[in-house]
Each structure stands twice: as structure tokens, then as C-alpha cells.
Amino acid sequence: MKDPATLDWAGIGTALDAQGYAGLGRLLEPAECGDLAASYADDARFRSRVVMARHGFGLGEYKYFARPLPEIVARLRETLYPPLAGLANVWRERLGQDERYPPAHDDFVARCHAAGQMRPTPLMLRYGAGDYNCLHQDLYGEVVFPLQVVILLDRPGEDFTGGELVLVENRPRMQSRPHVVPMAQGEAVVFAVRERPVKGTRGTYRTTLRHGVSQIRSGERRTLGIIFHDAA
């Protein structure tokens, strides 16, 4: 696993400000991706399984990890959070919001728990041929961290085809702006969970974002999702 402290966080912040998402490069090695992907079959590691068609979410399924989180998942959550919290606090200031995110993830999780959000939210998603994920936002309670990270565990073009990460930004009094984000195995992308500030000619306004996955044409696509707030 690559140390997130070595990433270009100034450049990442610039990309997030420009488009609501940013590539983080390869955070996981192929062997780490393979181990995580293989763990999907072990139900003991997870607290729940969601079949997306039952809820109108799309086609495919995902599972939420149980505590204790796998070591690599816990490390990703803990080490990605501090620099992202700094960027999130800049967004808070631009949006005129007073509350700030604490520098350590444990302290933020304590805030979630005080609000009754006790369940861990890191998850793995699995899609087969014909599956897809409808546009959505990962909101699990009143306490929300505004950024999340997704890491691709399989090899596009080899293990699967199709299945692009899709982001759609809704802008006030303007048409929606789509993004199709290419990823390679082990690569991570950070993006806005719900909204972000945008500088306009008359000051700062906010846009809302949703994300999804386009239809898988062949093979199997698995991803790791790192969400920093816990669920009610």
C-alpha cells in the first residue's frame, strides 16, 4: 500500500476544486487487490449484503465490512482522512459553514457515534456482465464527511469491460455536467459525496454530485469503497 502522505495533496485539492473529483494514482499493488477481491467470498468479514435489484439501485451487489475492519481497509481510512479533512475544511469555509472536521479520523468517528451512527461503512462492490449502479449519494445519517474514495480491484480490459465510474454534477440554472473517470487496477479516485463549492462571478455557490457505474459488458468488476462517516 502506498503511503497517502507522499501524494501531491495540493494538486489533488486543485483537481477537486475544478471538477469535484481527483485521481490519487495507484494506492494498492496487484497482490493487495487480489487478496481484497478474494475476501468477498468470506461472509464472516462483512456485516451485511445488499442485492441492488431488490432496492432499485441497479444490478450487482455489495457488502459492508464488519468490525474489526481488515487491516488494509482500516489503514486506508485512517491515513487518507487527515489530508482530506484539511481539504474538506477549506470547502466548509467557502460554503460559510462554521463546523470543522477534526484532524484525526478516530475523533470524527466519535462524532458519528455521538449522533447514533455506529455502523462501519467501508464496502466492497461486485458487478458481473450486464450489471450497473444507478446514480446515487452515500449518505447514512446527519453526520457526513464530504469526500469518499473508491479503488478498483480488477483489471479493466482483462478482467472486465465496460463498468466506468460515472459522476454527474448538477449545477444551478445550468445543465448537468457528466464525468466518465478511467481507472486502472489499484488506482484510487476521491470525489465529493454530496456537494462542493464552486467560485462564480457573483461569489461561491454549491453544486451537487451523484456517482454510479456504467453497465459491465463482460467479466467481473470489484471495487473497494472508503466512506469516512459511519452509518445510523
C-alpha positions in Angstrom: 0.0 0.0 0.0 1.3 3.4 -1.0 1.6 5.9 1.9 -1.0 8.6 1.2 1.3 11.2 2.9 3.5 11.0 -0.2 0.7 12.2 -2.6 0.5 15.6 -4.1 -2.3 16.9 -2.0 -2.0 20.5 -3.3 -2.6 19.1 -6.8 -5.4 16.9 -5.6 -7.1 19.9 -4.0 -6.8 21.8 -7.2 -8.4 19.0 -9.2 -11.2 18.6 -6.6 -11.9 22.3 -6.8 -12.0 22.2 -10.6 -14.2 19.1 -11.2 -15.3 17.6 -7.9 -13.0 14.5 -8.2 -9.3 13.8 -8.4 -7.2 10.7 -9.2 -4.9 9.5 -6.4 -2.8 7.1 -8.5 -2.2 3.5 -7.6 -2.6 3.0 -3.9 -2.7 -0.8 -3.9 -0.5 -3.3 -5.5 -2.0 -6.1 -7.6 -1.4 -8.7 -4.9 -3.3 -6.5 -2.4 -6.1 -6.0 -4.8 -6.3 -9.8 -5.4 -6.4 -10.5 -1.6 -9.2 -8.0 -1.0 -11.2 -9.2 -4.0 -10.9 -12.8 -2.8 -12.1 -11.8 0.6 -15.6 -11.0 -0.8 -16.5 -14.7 -0.5 -15.9 -14.7 3.2 -19.2 -13.6 4.7 -17.7 -13.5 8.2 -15.8 -10.3 7.2 -19.0 -8.4 6.5 -21.9 -7.1 8.4 -24.5 -7.1 5.6 -25.0 -7.8 1.9 -27.2 -5.7 -0.4 -28.6 -7.1 -3.7 -29.1 -3.9 -5.7 -32.0 -5.0 -7.8 -34.2 -5.5 -4.7 -34.0 -1.8 -3.9 -33.9 -0.3 -7.4 -30.2 0.6 -7.0 -29.2 -1.1 -10.3 -27.8 -4.7 -10.8 -25.0 -6.2 -8.8 -24.3 -6.4 -5.1 -22.2 -5.1 -2.3 -21.2 -5.9 1.2 -20.3 -3.7 4.2 -17.3 -4.7 6.2 -17.8 -5.7 9.9 -15.6 -4.5 12.7 -12.8 -5.1 13.1 -12.1 -3.8 9.6 -9.4 -5.6 7.6 -6.1 -4.1 8.4 -5.5 -2.5 5.0 -9.0 -1.1 4.9 -8.6 0.4 8.4 -5.2 1.9 7.4 -6.6 3.5 4.2 -9.5 5.0 6.2 -7.2 6.4 8.9 -4.4 7.7 6.6 -6.5 9.2 3.8 -8.7 11.0 6.3 -6.3 13.7 7.7 -5.3 15.4 4.3 -8.9 15.1 3.1 -10.1 16.7 6.3 -7.9 19.7 5.6 -9.4 20.0 2.1 -12.9 19.5 3.5 -12.4 22.3 6.0 -11.5 24.6 3.1 -14.7 23.7 1.4 -16.6 24.3 4.7 -15.1 27.8 4.9 -16.0 28.6 1.3 -19.6 27.5 1.9 -19.9 29.6 5.0 -20.2 26.7 7.3 -18.8 27.0 10.8 -18.2 23.5 11.9 -14.8 21.9 11.1 -13.7 18.3 10.8 -11.2 17.1 13.4 -7.7 16.2 12.1 -7.8 12.5 13.3 -10.3 10.0 12.0 -11.0 8.5 15.4 -12.2 11.8 16.6 -14.5 12.1 13.6 -15.9 8.6 14.1 -16.6 9.6 17.7 -18.7 12.4 16.4 -20.6 9.9 14.2 -21.2 7.6 17.2 -22.4 10.5 19.3 -25.1 11.1 16.6 -26.1 7.4 16.7 -24.2 6.5 13.6 -22.4 3.3 14.8 -22.0 1.0 11.9 -18.9 1.0 9.7 -19.4 1.9 6.0 -16.3 0.7 4.0 -17.6 -1.7 1.5 -16.9 -3.9 -1.5 -18.9 -3.9 -4.6 -19.2 -6.8 -7.2 -20.6 -6.5 -10.7 -21.0 -9.1 -13.4 -21.9 -8.8 -17.1 -25.0 -6.7 -17.5 -24.7 -5.1 -14.0 -24.6 -1.4 -13.3 -25.0 1.1 -10.4 -27.6 3.9 -10.6 -26.5 7.4 -9.8 -26.7 8.0 -6.0 -25.1 9.5 -3.0 -23.7 7.6 0.0 -25.5 9.3 2.9 -26.1 7.3 6.1 -27.2 9.9 8.7 -26.9 13.5 9.7 -23.1 13.4 10.0 -21.5 13.3 6.6 -17.9 13.6 5.6 -17.9 15.3 2.2 -15.3 13.2 0.3 -15.0 9.5 -0.3 -12.6 7.2 -2.1 -13.0 4.3 -4.5 -10.3 1.8 -5.5 -10.6 -0.5 -8.5 -9.5 -4.1 -7.6 -9.8 -5.7 -11.1 -8.1 -5.1 -14.4 -10.1 -3.2 -17.0 -9.9 -4.7 -20.4 -8.7 -8.0 -19.0 -10.9 -9.0 -16.1 -13.9 -7.0 -17.3 -15.0 -4.5 -20.0 -17.3 -1.5 -19.5 -18.0 -0.5 -15.9 -16.7 3.0 -16.0 -17.0 5.3 -12.9 -19.6 8.0 -13.8 -20.0 11.3 -11.9 -22.8 13.7 -12.7 -22.7 17.3 -11.3 -26.0 19.3 -11.0 -25.3 23.0 -11.4 -27.8 25.7 -10.5 -29.6 27.1 -13.6 -27.3 25.1 -15.9 -27.4 21.7 -17.5 -25.8 18.8 -15.6 -22.1 18.1 -16.2 -21.1 14.4 -16.7 -17.7 12.9 -16.0 -16.5 9.4 -17.0 -13.4 8.6 -15.0 -10.9 6.0 -16.2 -9.2 3.8 -13.6 -6.6 1.1 -13.6 -6.2 -1.8 -11.1 -5.2 -0.4 -7.7 -5.9 3.2 -8.7 -8.0 5.4 -6.4 -10.3 8.3 -7.1 -11.6 10.7 -4.5 -14.8 12.6 -5.2 -17.5 14.7 -3.5 -20.1 12.7 -1.6 -22.9 15.2 -2.0 -21.9 18.8 -2.8 -18.9 21.1 -3.4 -18.3 24.8 -3.6 -17.8 26.5 -6.9 -16.5 30.0 -7.4 -18.8 32.0 -9.7 -18.9 35.6 -10.9 -21.1 36.6 -8.0 -19.4 34.6 -5.3 -19.4 31.0 -4.2 -22.3 28.7 -5.0 -22.7 24.9 -4.4 -23.3 22.1 -6.8 -24.5 18.6 -6.0 -22.9 15.4 -7.3 -24.0 11.8 -7.7 -22.0 8.8 -8.8 -22.6 5.4 -10.4 -21.1 2.8 -12.6 -21.9 2.2 -16.3 -23.0 -1.3 -17.4 -20.5 -4.1 -17.3 -20.2 -5.6 -20.8 -18.2 -8.7 -19.8 -16.3 -10.2 -16.9 -16.4 -9.2 -13.2 -15.6 -5.8 -11.7 -14.9 -5.4 -7.9 -14.2 -2.2 -6.1 -13.3 -1.1 -2.6 -15.2 1.9 -1.3 -13.8 4.0 1.6 -16.5 6.1 3.2 -15.4 8.1 6.2 -18.6 8.6 8.1 -20.3 5.7 9.9 -24.0 4.7 9.4 -27.0 5.0 11.6 
